[in-house]
Amino acid sequence: MSFSLGLTGSIGMGKSTTATLFAEEGCAVWDADAAVHRLYDVGGAAVEPLAAAFPDAVVSGAVDRGRLRQVIVGDATALPRIEAIVHPLVAADRATFRKTADRPVLVFDIPLLFETGGDTEMDAVACVWIDAETQRQRVLDRGTMTVEQFEQILQKQMPIADKKARSDYLIETDTPEHAREQVREILRDIERQMQNA
């Protein structure tokens, strides 16, 4: 019997780094973004259906994310159609992981966990967070997006205060040491729950 822990947070809050900390503590980690990359790659399950719906978005047998973004910008109906293709494939990938992972604690790294209702499949949810100024600085320091793009992503995500309020555990990612300490405390708590179940 394994325990399913949802891991969420907003952009730039340290979720991927925290997922790595859980992996280092012996948890099996499923990453929603990595699953999408697998589905979009050559031979991935999303390539054929997306090529049929949006031929311009597929280049050399793989989904080109830049072209897919252009399709979404140019066609208001594109995003729901893309999601209707991709979401069930991501769910199937997650289900396969759940069946095959052989660790006591399974961590599901899902940025839009609450937004997509994925929290209902979890035994508990941990939310990573940091103050808004640090978040903004981290994202802009990466040099991969403009302030406008960052603001657009924030608009699509549930406010962090709401995510924190709905979560069972909070992980403040102010320092790597503090984050690791909180991850270990969460795992101790889960272990206690599993022993008492």
C-alpha atoms as an extended CHARMM CRD file, in Angstrom:
* protein
*
       197  EXT
         1         1  MET       CA              0.0000000000        0.0000000000        0.0000000000  PROA      1               0.0000000000
         2         2  SER       CA              1.5660000000        3.3030000000       -1.0470000000  PROA      2               0.0000000000
         3         3  PHE       CA              0.8120000000        6.8850000000       -0.0510000000  PROA      3               0.0000000000
         4         4  SER       CA              0.1330000000        9.4360000000       -2.8210000000  PROA      4               0.0000000000
         5         5  LEU       CA              1.4170000000       12.9360000000       -2.1070000000  PROA      5               0.0000000000
         6         6  GLY       CA              0.5430000000       15.7450000000       -4.5110000000  PROA      6               0.0000000000
         7         7  LEU       CA              3.2610000000       18.3960000000       -4.8200000000  PROA      7               0.0000000000
         8         8  THR       CA              2.2060000000       21.7910000000       -6.1180000000  PROA      8               0.0000000000
         9         9  GLY       CA              3.0400000000       25.4870000000       -6.0190000000  PROA      9               0.0000000000
        10        10  SER       CA              3.2830000000       28.3920000000       -8.4220000000  PROA      10              0.0000000000
        11        11  ILE       CA              5.9280000000       29.2120000000      -11.0200000000  PROA      11              0.0000000000
        12        12  GLY       CA              9.3790000000       29.9670000000       -9.5650000000  PROA      12              0.0000000000
        13        13  MET       CA              8.6150000000       28.7000000000       -6.0690000000  PROA      13              0.0000000000
        14        14  GLY       CA             11.0450000000       25.7730000000       -6.1120000000  PROA      14              0.0000000000
        15        15  LYS       CA              8.7250000000       22.8660000000       -6.8690000000  PROA      15              0.0000000000
        16        16  SER       CA             11.1380000000       20.9520000000       -9.1370000000  PROA      16              0.0000000000
        17        17  THR       CA             13.9730000000       21.3490000000       -6.6390000000  PROA      17              0.0000000000
        18        18  THR       CA             11.6710000000       20.1270000000       -3.8580000000  PROA      18              0.0000000000
        19        19  ALA       CA             10.6070000000       17.1270000000       -5.9790000000  PROA      19              0.0000000000
        20        20  THR       CA             14.3160000000       16.2370000000       -6.2390000000  PROA      20              0.0000000000
        21        21  LEU       CA             14.5870000000       16.4010000000       -2.4200000000  PROA      21              0.0000000000
        22        22  PHE       CA             11.7060000000       13.8900000000       -2.1280000000  PROA      22              0.0000000000
        23        23  ALA       CA             13.4660000000       11.6210000000       -4.6540000000  PROA      23              0.0000000000
        24        24  GLU       CA             16.6970000000       11.8550000000       -2.6420000000  PROA      24              0.0000000000
        25        25  GLU       CA             14.7310000000       10.7060000000        0.4280000000  PROA      25              0.0000000000
        26        26  GLY       CA             13.6590000000        7.5510000000       -1.4400000000  PROA      26              0.0000000000
        27        27  CYS       CA             10.2610000000        8.5690000000       -2.8600000000  PROA      27              0.0000000000
        28        28  ALA       CA              9.1620000000        7.7260000000       -6.3920000000  PROA      28              0.0000000000
        29        29  VAL       CA              8.4160000000       11.0050000000       -8.2140000000  PROA      29              0.0000000000
        30        30  TRP       CA              6.0890000000       11.5280000000      -11.1970000000  PROA      30              0.0000000000
        31        31  ASP       CA              6.5610000000       14.8680000000      -12.9670000000  PROA      31              0.0000000000
        32        32  ALA       CA              3.6250000000       16.2160000000      -15.0080000000  PROA      32              0.0000000000
        33        33  ASP       CA              5.8700000000       18.4460000000      -17.1720000000  PROA      33              0.0000000000
        34        34  ALA       CA              8.2320000000       15.5500000000      -17.9180000000  PROA      34              0.0000000000
        35        35  ALA       CA              5.2190000000       13.4000000000      -18.8680000000  PROA      35              0.0000000000
        36        36  VAL       CA              4.0870000000       16.0470000000      -21.3840000000  PROA      36              0.0000000000
        37        37  HSD       CA              7.6260000000       16.1610000000      -22.8280000000  PROA      37              0.0000000000
        38        38  ARG       CA              7.5330000000       12.3570000000      -23.2890000000  PROA      38              0.0000000000
        39        39  LEU       CA              4.1200000000       12.5590000000      -24.9670000000  PROA      39              0.0000000000
        40        40  TYR       CA              5.3160000000       15.3390000000      -27.3360000000  PROA      40              0.0000000000
        41        41  ASP       CA              8.6220000000       13.6540000000      -28.2270000000  PROA      41              0.0000000000
        42        42  VAL       CA              9.2260000000       11.4590000000      -31.2830000000  PROA      42              0.0000000000
        43        43  GLY       CA              7.0950000000        8.3310000000      -30.8410000000  PROA      43              0.0000000000
        44        44  GLY       CA              5.0850000000        9.9770000000      -28.0420000000  PROA      44              0.0000000000
        45        45  ALA       CA              1.3770000000        9.2130000000      -27.7540000000  PROA      45              0.0000000000
        46        46  ALA       CA              0.3120000000       12.8480000000      -28.3120000000  PROA      46              0.0000000000
        47        47  VAL       CA              2.1770000000       13.3480000000      -31.6030000000  PROA      47              0.0000000000
        48        48  GLU       CA             -0.2800000000       11.6010000000      -33.9450000000  PROA      48              0.0000000000
        49        49  PRO       CA             -3.5490000000       13.0620000000      -32.5680000000  PROA      49              0.0000000000
        50        50  LEU       CA             -2.0370000000       16.5710000000      -32.3670000000  PROA      50              0.0000000000
        51        51  ALA       CA             -0.6420000000       16.2420000000      -35.9190000000  PROA      51              0.0000000000
        52        52  ALA       CA             -4.1320000000       15.3240000000      -37.1280000000  PROA      52              0.0000000000
        53        53  ALA       CA             -5.7120000000       18.3320000000      -35.3690000000  PROA      53              0.0000000000
        54        54  PHE       CA             -2.8840000000       20.8710000000      -35.7980000000  PROA      54              0.0000000000
        55        55  PRO       CA             -0.4970000000       19.7470000000      -38.5970000000  PROA      55              0.0000000000
        56        56  ASP       CA              1.6290000000       22.9350000000      -38.2720000000  PROA      56              0.0000000000
        57        57  ALA       CA              2.5340000000       22.0830000000      -34.6730000000  PROA      57              0.0000000000
        58        58  VAL       CA              4.4340000000       18.8710000000      -35.5000000000  PROA      58              0.0000000000
        59        59  VAL       CA              7.9880000000       19.0500000000      -36.8610000000  PROA      59              0.0000000000
        60        60  SER       CA             10.1950000000       16.0100000000      -37.6340000000  PROA      60              0.0000000000
        61        61  GLY       CA              7.8450000000       13.6280000000      -35.8280000000  PROA      61              0.0000000000
        62        62  ALA       CA              7.6660000000       15.6240000000      -32.5680000000  PROA      62              0.0000000000
        63        63  VAL       CA              5.3460000000       18.3230000000      -31.2330000000  PROA      63              0.0000000000
        64        64  ASP       CA              7.0610000000       21.7180000000      -31.4090000000  PROA      64              0.0000000000
        65        65  ARG       CA              5.9590000000       23.6270000000      -28.2790000000  PROA      65              0.0000000000
        66        66  GLY       CA              6.7670000000       27.0130000000      -29.8470000000  PROA      66              0.0000000000
        67        67  ARG       CA              4.5430000000       26.2650000000      -32.8390000000  PROA      67              0.0000000000
        68        68  LEU       CA              1.8360000000       24.8860000000      -30.5620000000  PROA      68              0.0000000000
        69        69  ARG       CA              1.8950000000       28.1890000000      -28.6340000000  PROA      69              0.0000000000
        70        70  GLN       CA              1.4920000000       30.0860000000      -31.9360000000  PROA      70              0.0000000000
        71        71  VAL       CA             -1.5370000000       27.9200000000      -32.7790000000  PROA      71              0.0000000000
        72        72  ILE       CA             -3.0720000000       28.7410000000      -29.3600000000  PROA      72              0.0000000000
        73        73  VAL       CA             -2.4470000000       32.4790000000      -29.8100000000  PROA      73              0.0000000000
        74        74  GLY       CA             -3.9920000000       32.4320000000      -33.2990000000  PROA      74              0.0000000000
        75        75  ASP       CA             -7.0440000000       30.2800000000      -32.5310000000  PROA      75              0.0000000000
        76        76  ALA       CA             -9.2720000000       30.7620000000      -29.4730000000  PROA      76              0.0000000000
        77        77  THR       CA            -10.6820000000       27.2250000000      -29.7970000000  PROA      77              0.0000000000
        78        78  ALA       CA             -7.2400000000       25.5490000000      -29.9290000000  PROA      78              0.0000000000
        79        79  LEU       CA             -6.4050000000       25.2840000000      -26.2120000000  PROA      79              0.0000000000
        80        80  PRO       CA             -9.5200000000       23.3000000000      -25.1370000000  PROA      80              0.0000000000
        81        81  ARG       CA             -9.0040000000       20.9890000000      -28.1400000000  PROA      81              0.0000000000
        82        82  ILE       CA             -5.3340000000       20.4450000000      -27.2440000000  PROA      82              0.0000000000
        83        83  GLU       CA             -6.2450000000       19.8050000000      -23.5940000000  PROA      83              0.0000000000
        84        84  ALA       CA             -8.9170000000       17.2850000000      -24.6600000000  PROA      84              0.0000000000
        85        85  ILE       CA             -6.1630000000       15.3300000000      -26.4590000000  PROA      85              0.0000000000
        86        86  VAL       CA             -3.3220000000       15.7490000000      -23.9510000000  PROA      86              0.0000000000
        87        87  HSD       CA             -5.0140000000       15.5400000000      -20.5260000000  PROA      87              0.0000000000
        88        88  PRO       CA             -6.2830000000       11.9310000000      -20.9080000000  PROA      88              0.0000000000
        89        89  LEU       CA             -2.8090000000       10.8710000000      -22.1330000000  PROA      89              0.0000000000
        90        90  VAL       CA             -1.1640000000       12.5300000000      -19.1210000000  PROA      90              0.0000000000
        91        91  ALA       CA             -3.6960000000       10.8160000000      -16.8280000000  PROA      91              0.0000000000
        92        92  ALA       CA             -2.8540000000        7.4370000000      -18.4220000000  PROA      92              0.0000000000
        93        93  ASP       CA              0.8810000000        8.0830000000      -17.9290000000  PROA      93              0.0000000000
        94        94  ARG       CA              0.2120000000        8.9400000000      -14.2590000000  PROA      94              0.0000000000
        95        95  ALA       CA             -1.8960000000        5.7840000000      -13.8040000000  PROA      95              0.0000000000
        96        96  THR       CA              0.9050000000        3.6170000000      -15.2490000000  PROA      96              0.0000000000
        97        97  PHE       CA              3.3990000000        5.2100000000      -12.8350000000  PROA      97              0.0000000000
        98        98  ARG       CA              1.0280000000        4.6100000000       -9.9010000000  PROA      98              0.0000000000
        99        99  LYS       CA              0.7290000000        0.8960000000      -10.8470000000  PROA      99              0.0000000000
       100       100  THR       CA              4.4430000000        0.2850000000      -11.4580000000  PROA      100             0.0000000000
       101       101  ALA       CA              6.2000000000        2.4230000000       -8.8010000000  PROA      101             0.0000000000
       102       102  ASP       CA              7.2860000000        0.2680000000       -5.8820000000  PROA      102             0.0000000000
       103       103  ARG       CA              8.0070000000        2.8120000000       -3.1380000000  PROA      103             0.0000000000
       104       104  PRO       CA              5.9370000000        3.4850000000       -0.0050000000  PROA      104             0.0000000000
       105       105  VAL       CA              5.5230000000        7.1840000000       -0.9160000000  PROA      105             0.0000000000
       106       106  LEU       CA              4.6520000000        8.3410000000       -4.4320000000  PROA      106             0.0000000000
       107       107  VAL       CA              5.0900000000       12.0670000000       -5.1070000000  PROA      107             0.0000000000
       108       108  PHE       CA              3.1090000000       13.6510000000       -7.9530000000  PROA      108             0.0000000000
       109       109  ASP       CA              4.7260000000       16.9140000000       -9.1010000000  PROA      109             0.0000000000
       110       110  ILE       CA              1.7620000000       18.7110000000      -10.7110000000  PROA      110             0.0000000000
       111       111  PRO       CA              1.8370000000       22.5250000000      -11.1180000000  PROA      111             0.0000000000
       112       112  LEU       CA             -1.9320000000       22.8530000000      -11.7330000000  PROA      112             0.0000000000
       113       113  LEU       CA             -2.9650000000       20.1730000000       -9.2060000000  PROA      113             0.0000000000
       114       114  PHE       CA             -5.9210000000       22.0680000000       -7.7120000000  PROA      114             0.0000000000
       115       115  GLU       CA             -6.8510000000       23.7650000000      -10.9940000000  PROA      115             0.0000000000
       116       116  THR       CA             -7.3060000000       20.3660000000      -12.7080000000  PROA      116             0.0000000000
       117       117  GLY       CA             -8.9420000000       18.6040000000       -9.7320000000  PROA      117             0.0000000000
       118       118  GLY       CA             -5.9440000000       16.2530000000       -9.3740000000  PROA      118             0.0000000000
       119       119  ASP       CA             -5.9190000000       16.8010000000       -5.6070000000  PROA      119             0.0000000000
       120       120  THR       CA             -8.9040000000       14.4230000000       -5.3090000000  PROA      120             0.0000000000
       121       121  GLU       CA             -6.6060000000       11.5080000000       -6.3070000000  PROA      121             0.0000000000
       122       122  MET       CA             -4.0920000000       12.2770000000       -3.5420000000  PROA      122             0.0000000000
       123       123  ASP       CA             -3.8510000000       11.1420000000        0.0780000000  PROA      123             0.0000000000
       124       124  ALA       CA             -2.3730000000       14.5570000000        0.9400000000  PROA      124             0.0000000000
       125       125  VAL       CA             -1.0200000000       17.6750000000       -0.7850000000  PROA      125             0.0000000000
       126       126  ALA       CA              2.1980000000       19.5900000000       -0.1070000000  PROA      126             0.0000000000
       127       127  CYS       CA              2.4980000000       23.1480000000       -1.4140000000  PROA      127             0.0000000000
       128       128  VAL       CA              5.8700000000       24.8160000000       -1.9740000000  PROA      128             0.0000000000
       129       129  TRP       CA              5.9180000000       28.5710000000       -1.5160000000  PROA      129             0.0000000000
       130       130  ILE       CA              8.1040000000       31.6340000000       -1.2510000000  PROA      130             0.0000000000
       131       131  ASP       CA              7.3140000000       35.3390000000       -0.9450000000  PROA      131             0.0000000000
       132       132  ALA       CA              6.1410000000       37.0930000000       -4.1290000000  PROA      132             0.0000000000
       133       133  GLU       CA              9.2790000000       39.2290000000       -4.5260000000  PROA      133             0.0000000000
       134       134  THR       CA             11.6270000000       36.2070000000       -4.3760000000  PROA      134             0.0000000000
       135       135  GLN       CA              9.3420000000       34.2940000000       -6.7560000000  PROA      135             0.0000000000
       136       136  ARG       CA              9.4140000000       37.1150000000       -9.3150000000  PROA      136             0.0000000000
       137       137  GLN       CA             13.2020000000       37.4820000000       -9.0080000000  PROA      137             0.0000000000
       138       138  ARG       CA             13.8080000000       33.7350000000       -9.4770000000  PROA      138             0.0000000000
       139       139  VAL       CA             11.6690000000       33.5650000000      -12.6080000000  PROA      139             0.0000000000
       140       140  LEU       CA             13.1300000000       36.6800000000      -14.2240000000  PROA      140             0.0000000000
       141       141  ASP       CA             16.7100000000       35.6330000000      -13.3030000000  PROA      141             0.0000000000
       142       142  ARG       CA             16.2500000000       32.5020000000      -15.4600000000  PROA      142             0.0000000000
       143       143  GLY       CA             16.1000000000       34.8020000000      -18.4760000000  PROA      143             0.0000000000
       144       144  THR       CA             13.5520000000       32.5780000000      -20.2380000000  PROA      144             0.0000000000
       145       145  MET       CA             10.5250000000       34.8930000000      -20.1080000000  PROA      145             0.0000000000
       146       146  THR       CA              9.4560000000       38.5090000000      -20.0310000000  PROA      146             0.0000000000
       147       147  VAL       CA              7.6390000000       40.2050000000      -17.1490000000  PROA      147             0.0000000000
       148       148  GLU       CA              4.4560000000       40.0620000000      -19.2880000000  PROA      148             0.0000000000
       149       149  GLN       CA              4.7710000000       36.2950000000      -19.8490000000  PROA      149             0.0000000000
       150       150  PHE       CA              5.3590000000       35.7850000000      -16.1170000000  PROA      150             0.0000000000
       151       151  GLU       CA              2.2440000000       37.8490000000      -15.2790000000  PROA      151             0.0000000000
       152       152  GLN       CA              0.1780000000       35.8480000000      -17.8230000000  PROA      152             0.0000000000
       153       153  ILE       CA              1.2210000000       32.5470000000      -16.2160000000  PROA      153             0.0000000000
       154       154  LEU       CA              0.3600000000       33.8920000000      -12.7610000000  PROA      154             0.0000000000
       155       155  GLN       CA             -3.1190000000       34.8410000000      -14.0260000000  PROA      155             0.0000000000
       156       156  LYS       CA             -3.7480000000       31.2130000000      -15.0610000000  PROA      156             0.0000000000
       157       157  GLN       CA             -2.6280000000       29.7970000000      -11.7180000000  PROA      157             0.0000000000
       158       158  MET       CA             -4.6800000000       29.7480000000       -8.5480000000  PROA      158             0.0000000000
       159       159  PRO       CA             -3.3410000000       32.3800000000       -6.0870000000  PROA      159             0.0000000000
       160       160  ILE       CA             -0.6740000000       30.8560000000       -3.8180000000  PROA      160             0.0000000000
       161       161  ALA       CA             -2.6530000000       31.8510000000       -0.6930000000  PROA      161             0.0000000000
       162       162  ASP       CA             -5.5350000000       29.6370000000       -1.9020000000  PROA      162             0.0000000000
       163       163  LYS       CA             -3.1760000000       26.7480000000       -2.7040000000  PROA      163             0.0000000000
       164       164  LYS       CA             -1.5980000000       27.0220000000        0.7550000000  PROA      164             0.0000000000
       165       165  ALA       CA             -5.0270000000       27.0840000000        2.4310000000  PROA      165             0.0000000000
       166       166  ARG       CA             -6.0760000000       23.8880000000        0.6210000000  PROA      166             0.0000000000
       167       167  SER       CA             -2.8330000000       21.9670000000        1.2730000000  PROA      167             0.0000000000
       168       168  ASP       CA             -2.0280000000       19.5460000000        4.0900000000  PROA      168             0.0000000000
       169       169  TYR       CA              1.6540000000       20.5160000000        4.2110000000  PROA      169             0.0000000000
       170       170  LEU       CA              3.5940000000       23.6800000000        3.3920000000  PROA      170             0.0000000000
       171       171  ILE       CA              7.2410000000       23.8120000000        2.3120000000  PROA      171             0.0000000000
       172       172  GLU       CA              8.9230000000       27.2020000000        2.3940000000  PROA      172             0.0000000000
       173       173  THR       CA             11.7990000000       27.1730000000       -0.1010000000  PROA      173             0.0000000000
       174       174  ASP       CA             13.8100000000       30.0530000000        1.3810000000  PROA      174             0.0000000000
       175       175  THR       CA             16.9580000000       27.8980000000        1.7110000000  PROA      175             0.0000000000
       176       176  PRO       CA             17.7870000000       24.3830000000        0.4250000000  PROA      176             0.0000000000
       177       177  GLU       CA             18.5300000000       23.2320000000        4.0010000000  PROA      177             0.0000000000
       178       178  HSD       CA             15.1860000000       24.4780000000        5.3250000000  PROA      178             0.0000000000
       179       179  ALA       CA             13.3280000000       22.8770000000        2.4070000000  PROA      179             0.0000000000
       180       180  ARG       CA             15.0640000000       19.4990000000        3.0360000000  PROA      180             0.0000000000
       181       181  GLU       CA             14.2400000000       19.6890000000        6.7490000000  PROA      181             0.0000000000
       182       182  GLN       CA             10.5330000000       20.2550000000        5.9430000000  PROA      182             0.0000000000
       183       183  VAL       CA             10.5070000000       17.4020000000        3.3790000000  PROA      183             0.0000000000
       184       184  ARG       CA             11.9270000000       15.0220000000        6.0240000000  PROA      184             0.0000000000
       185       185  GLU       CA              9.3440000000       16.1640000000        8.5820000000  PROA      185             0.0000000000
       186       186  ILE       CA              6.5150000000       15.5390000000        6.0800000000  PROA      186             0.0000000000
       187       187  LEU       CA              7.8440000000       12.0470000000        5.3320000000  PROA      187             0.0000000000
       188       188  ARG       CA              8.0650000000       11.2750000000        9.0740000000  PROA      188             0.0000000000
       189       189  ASP       CA              4.4360000000       12.3720000000        9.4410000000  PROA      189             0.0000000000
       190       190  ILE       CA              3.3430000000       10.2190000000        6.4530000000  PROA      190             0.0000000000
       191       191  GLU       CA              5.2170000000        7.2420000000        7.9260000000  PROA      191             0.0000000000
       192       192  ARG       CA              3.3250000000        7.7020000000       11.2260000000  PROA      192             0.0000000000
       193       193  GLN       CA              0.0110000000        7.8380000000        9.3340000000  PROA      193             0.0000000000
       194       194  MET       CA              0.8480000000        4.6700000000        7.3750000000  PROA      194             0.0000000000
       195       195  GLN       CA              1.7960000000        2.8060000000       10.5570000000  PROA      195             0.0000000000
       196       196  ASN       CA             -1.4930000000        3.8120000000       12.1990000000  PROA      196             0.0000000000
       197       197  ALA       CA             -3.6470000000        3.0550000000        9.1390000000  PROA      197             0.0000000000
